[in-house]
Amino acid sequence: MAITIDRLGVGDEAIIQQLALDDALFGLEPDVDEPLIALDDQAARQFLANPAVLYWVAREAEVITGFLYCVVVPLRSGEGSEVLLYEIGVHHQWRRNGIGQALIQTMEAWMDAHAMSAVWVLADNPAATLFYQACGFAIEEEQPTYLVKNIEQRA
């Protein structure tokens, strides 16, 4: 198995659009999860052109086996920025082959090359928590409460 990992950029819009449609294959329950609504061409291009977006895909030949999406978050103090690991997914047929760990290592190498030392992630299930811990993440003593507010869009 020869896995390659590449960072996506402008010109790779079709890949993130297809990943949205194939999202269930990368979720916890591939037979239950629904596809996402793919970005249109312009929105996908803007997404990939954003310098804060870090998006890697793992492939064997032309088959996408996993992905990792991060955002560089500017800070008002300290080191100046940190990384939010927003989402990672490994195709359900390719799990337990080290792809997730390879994606994390790629992100860490990028962080090292860009003098960033802090990355954080919100794990929303026990399997994710165990995966992140196996990759060296630690649970902080004080846990914040995750809150969401959806703003109704007015026409």
Secondary structure, DSSP 4 states (H G I P E B T S, - for coil): --EEEEE--TT-HHHHHHHHHTGGGGSS-TTTPPPPPPPPHHHHHHHHH-TTEEEEEEEETTEEEEEEEEEEEE-SSTTSEEEEEEEEEE-GGGTTSSHHHHHHHHHHHHHHHTT---EE----SHHHHHHHHHTT----SSPPPP---PPPPP-
